[in-house]
Amino acid sequence: MKLPPFEYAAPTTLKDAVALLAAHAGDAKAIAGGQSLVPMLAFRVASPALLVDLRRIPDLDRITVSPEGVRLGAMVRWRDIEDDVRLKTAHPLLRAAVAHVAHYQVRNRGTVGGSLAHADPAAELPGIAVTCEAEIAVMGASGTRVIRAADFFLGPLMTALAADEIIVEIRLPAWPRRRRWGFQEFARRRGDFAMAGAALYYDEDAGGNAVNPHVGVIGVGDIPQRLAEVEALLEGRVVDEAGIALAEKAAAASVNPADDIHASAAYRRALTGTMVERALKIASA
Ligand SMILES: Cc1cc2nc3c(=O)[nH]c(=O)nc-3n(C[C@H](O)[C@H](O)[C@H](O)COP(=O)(O)OP(=O)(O)OC[C@H]3O[C@@H](n4cnc5c(N)ncnc54)[C@H](O)[C@@H]3O)c2cc1C
């Protein structure tokens, strides 16, 4: 389908981009890689009067690795994450998750900021953001603010972003070298959105017990979510076969997916348990 008509602007500063969004009071949209927005325009799910292209704004495509953690600028593409060898140790969970995003062509254009703002419940990066307690820095007409990932996603394709706000970067806390982690997802075809997925990590004390476990799931609710009951169950114990079996059951019991055209709720619940089980096996191996 042809796109609806729209005006187009390509500002060279964040301030100008924000001013354009603010001046159009909800009738303008930022465009980054266009991989989600252009199909939405084609299907008339969105028909803004103005598209504000972020590609000419400098510095939004930076990946910063420091002792505080990893910062990904909003215009960092999936491909940039794959190509950055520092992230192999600075954030292996992020890299593992991004390997599941779409196909090469989409990964070559799709961006971090676009994925966060689009807020698909099955998308990998929002899941990593919530699991890892990331922060999302945004700029709007009234200034900048930092939103916890846990407060950012409000529902399918809904976020805490105001109409005049632009995501500047996501900040992932530092990743200890000896951390154990696993990422698993199941999709019918390679590159499809996940029917269910699990991202998790934990550290270990001197006795080999799990410390500070974080367990997140995608694709099984309106937003990515952490499974507090599974985390409590793993805290302070060795992640062995018995522990993993308990975690699998607890994970399946603590999600409440709906039936949809892809799978029944019961199937997705069981799949969630299996994804957590497999990710824990990888983490503990
Ligand atoms: C065939 C296909 C398969 C896909 N599979 C997956 C998958 O498996 N997993 C996955 O996670 N994604 C998948 N995607 C989506 C892809 O990852 C997109 O890159 C992503 O969802 C949006 O990024 P984008 O840069 O293209 O954003 P755009 O399409 O340009 O924008 C998306 C939305 O974000 C807003 N936006 C963009 N940047 C900003 C910003 N900096 N601040 C505020 N708002 C902003 C736009 O206004 C729009 O509402 C797939 C896409 C396609 C076409």
The ligand as an ORCA input file, in Angstrom:
! r2SCAN-3c Opt
* xyz 0 1
  C      10.264     -8.251      9.065
  C      10.551     -7.622     10.421
  C      10.886     -8.455     11.471
  C      11.145     -7.909     12.723
  N      11.486     -8.736     13.756
  C      11.803     -8.222     14.941
  C      12.200     -9.059     16.029
  O      12.284    -10.278     15.925
  N      12.493     -8.449     17.213
  C      12.425     -7.093     17.377
  O      12.705     -6.601     18.476
  N      12.071     -6.289     16.368
  C      11.763     -6.811     15.164
  N      11.394     -5.969     14.159
  C      11.323     -4.519     14.402
  C      12.694     -3.879     14.203
  O      13.564     -4.333     15.208
  C      12.666     -2.349     14.266
  O      13.972     -1.975     14.121
  C      12.209     -1.682     15.522
  O      11.037     -2.144     16.036
  C      11.970     -0.189     15.283
  O      13.165      0.449     15.037
  P      13.289      1.506     13.889
  O      14.578      2.214     14.099
  O      13.072      0.897     12.578
  O      12.098      2.530     14.295
  P      11.042      3.265     13.368
  O      10.274      2.277     12.589
  O      11.678      4.389     12.653
  O      10.110      3.883     14.536
  C       9.331      3.031     15.351
  C       8.606      3.898     16.388
  O       9.540      4.471     17.276
  C       9.478      5.906     17.259
  N      10.865      6.335     17.407
  C      11.932      5.947     16.682
  N      13.060      6.437     17.219
  C      12.684      7.175     18.298
  C      13.397      7.928     19.275
  N      14.740      8.010     19.280
  N      12.684      8.547     20.233
  C      11.322      8.450     20.272
  N      10.611      7.750     19.384
  C      11.289      7.111     18.407
  C       8.809      6.250     15.942
  O       8.142      7.472     16.031
  C       7.847      5.078     15.793
  O       6.707      5.301     16.588
  C      11.105     -6.492     12.897
  C      10.777     -5.663     11.832
  C      10.499     -6.212     10.592
  C      10.165     -5.287      9.453
*
